[in-house]
Amino acid sequence: MNKSGYTYLDVNLIPDDEDIEYEMLVKDKQYSTTFYQMPEWPNAKNLSKEELENSDCIVAKIYRLFRRRGVDAKDGDISNDKLKEATYSIMHGMLTGEMSEEDKAVMMELMDELSQKPVMVSLNRLGYHGYYISYTYFNPQNEHSDEDL
């Protein structure tokens, strides 16, 4: 799924040269992954410096998290290397526990926001020739309880 309104957390992309039909039919390989619909957040470019410094919106919190790692989006272009370095620093901090409570709270809020609208994408065999793609949209906010069934 290569659309700007979706993101993924841990996806192994299918190589371009992989014979999907063969893998599914002969090797009984299954393909599925989960993407997440991006929440409707304000664009950081539309927020003033004051809003980025003081707002409780998730975009401002993420901005401050990256700024603490040496990336300041409002001061011009950010090199991919600088952004990658900051991202690795955040991930390392999460894995090793070397992250401030404030940064942990921002990451937990970000993960919670992203997990609200999962979309499962699966490739399914179509008999002995071909396959089809199915999308399953989940919305945890509309979960039902047992008495609803």
C-alpha positions as CSV (number, residue, x, y, z in Angstrom):
1,M,0.0,0.0,0.0
2,N,1.8,3.1,-1.2
3,K,-0.5,5.9,-0.2
4,S,0.3,9.0,1.8
5,G,-2.6,8.4,4.2
6,Y,-1.2,5.1,5.5
7,T,1.9,4.1,7.4
8,Y,3.4,0.8,8.7
9,L,5.4,-0.1,11.7
10,D,7.1,-3.3,10.7
11,V,6.5,-4.6,7.2
12,N,8.6,-6.8,5.0
13,L,7.9,-5.7,1.5
14,I,7.5,-8.3,-1.2
15,P,10.5,-8.3,-3.6
16,D,9.6,-7.2,-7.2
17,D,11.0,-10.4,-8.6
18,E,9.1,-12.8,-6.3
19,D,6.6,-15.1,-8.1
20,I,3.6,-14.6,-5.7
21,E,1.4,-17.2,-7.5
22,Y,4.1,-19.9,-7.3
23,E,4.9,-19.1,-3.7
24,M,1.2,-19.3,-2.7
25,L,0.3,-22.4,-4.7
26,V,3.4,-24.6,-4.4
27,K,4.9,-23.4,-1.1
28,D,1.5,-22.5,0.5
29,K,3.0,-19.1,1.5
30,Q,0.7,-16.6,3.0
31,Y,1.0,-12.8,2.6
32,S,-0.6,-10.4,5.1
33,T,0.4,-7.3,6.9
34,T,-1.1,-4.4,8.8
35,F,-1.0,-0.8,7.8
36,Y,-2.4,2.1,9.8
37,Q,-4.5,5.0,8.5
38,M,-2.9,8.2,9.5
39,P,-4.8,10.3,12.0
40,E,-5.9,13.8,10.8
41,W,-3.2,15.8,12.5
42,P,-2.3,19.5,11.9
43,N,0.5,20.0,9.5
44,A,3.6,21.2,11.4
45,K,4.2,23.8,8.7
46,N,0.9,25.4,9.6
47,L,1.8,25.8,13.3
48,S,3.6,28.8,14.6
49,K,6.8,28.5,16.5
50,E,4.8,29.3,19.7
51,E,2.3,26.6,18.9
52,L,5.1,24.1,18.3
53,E,6.7,25.0,21.6
54,N,3.5,25.0,23.8
55,S,0.7,23.1,22.1
56,D,-0.5,19.7,23.5
57,C,-1.3,18.4,19.9
58,I,0.6,15.3,19.0
59,V,2.4,17.1,16.1
60,A,3.9,19.7,18.4
61,K,4.9,17.0,20.9
62,I,6.7,15.0,18.1
63,Y,8.3,18.2,16.9
64,R,9.7,18.8,20.4
65,L,10.8,15.1,20.7
66,F,12.8,15.4,17.5
67,R,14.2,18.8,18.5
68,R,15.5,17.3,21.6
69,R,17.4,14.9,19.3
70,G,18.9,17.8,17.3
71,V,16.3,18.2,14.5
72,D,14.5,21.5,14.2
73,A,12.0,21.4,11.3
74,K,11.2,25.1,11.5
75,D,14.8,26.2,10.8
76,G,14.9,25.0,7.3
77,D,15.4,21.8,5.4
78,I,16.3,18.7,7.3
79,S,18.7,16.3,5.7
80,N,17.6,12.7,5.5
81,D,20.7,11.7,7.4
82,K,19.8,14.0,10.3
83,L,16.3,12.7,10.4
84,K,17.5,9.1,10.3
85,E,20.0,9.7,13.0
86,A,17.3,11.2,15.3
87,T,14.9,8.4,14.5
88,Y,17.6,5.8,15.4
89,S,18.3,7.7,18.6
90,I,14.6,7.6,19.6
91,M,14.4,3.9,18.7
92,H,17.6,3.1,20.7
93,G,16.2,5.0,23.6
94,M,13.0,3.0,23.5
95,L,14.8,-0.3,23.3
96,T,17.4,0.4,26.0
97,G,15.1,2.3,28.4
98,E,17.3,5.3,28.1
99,M,14.5,7.7,27.3
100,S,13.0,10.5,29.4
101,E,9.5,10.0,30.8
102,E,8.3,12.9,28.7
103,D,9.7,11.2,25.5
104,K,8.2,7.9,26.5
105,A,4.8,9.5,27.0
106,V,5.0,11.1,23.5
107,M,5.9,7.8,21.9
108,M,3.1,6.0,23.7
109,E,0.6,8.7,22.6
110,L,1.9,8.4,19.0
111,M,1.6,4.6,19.1
112,D,-1.9,4.9,20.5
113,E,-2.9,7.4,17.8
114,L,-1.5,5.2,15.0
115,S,-3.1,2.0,16.3
116,Q,-6.6,3.5,16.2
117,K,-7.3,2.6,12.5
118,P,-5.5,-0.6,11.5
119,V,-6.0,-2.0,8.0
120,M,-5.1,-5.6,7.3
121,V,-3.9,-6.3,3.8
122,S,-3.9,-9.9,2.6
123,L,-3.2,-11.7,-0.6
124,N,-5.5,-14.6,-1.1
125,R,-5.3,-17.5,-3.6
126,L,-7.9,-17.6,-6.3
127,G,-8.1,-21.3,-7.2
128,Y,-5.0,-22.5,-9.0
129,H,-4.5,-19.3,-11.1
130,G,-4.1,-16.0,-9.5
131,Y,-4.8,-14.2,-6.3
132,Y,-6.7,-11.2,-5.0
133,I,-6.0,-8.6,-2.5
134,S,-8.4,-8.0,0.5
135,Y,-8.4,-5.0,2.8
136,T,-10.0,-5.3,6.2
137,Y,-10.6,-2.0,8.0
138,F,-10.8,-2.3,11.8
139,N,-12.0,0.5,14.0
140,P,-11.4,-0.3,17.7
141,Q,-13.5,2.7,18.7
142,N,-16.5,0.8,17.4
143,E,-15.8,-2.5,19.0
144,H,-18.9,-4.4,20.1
145,S,-19.4,-6.2,23.4
146,D,-20.6,-9.8,23.7
147,E,-24.2,-8.7,24.6
148,D,-24.4,-7.0,21.2
149,L,-24.0,-10.3,19.3
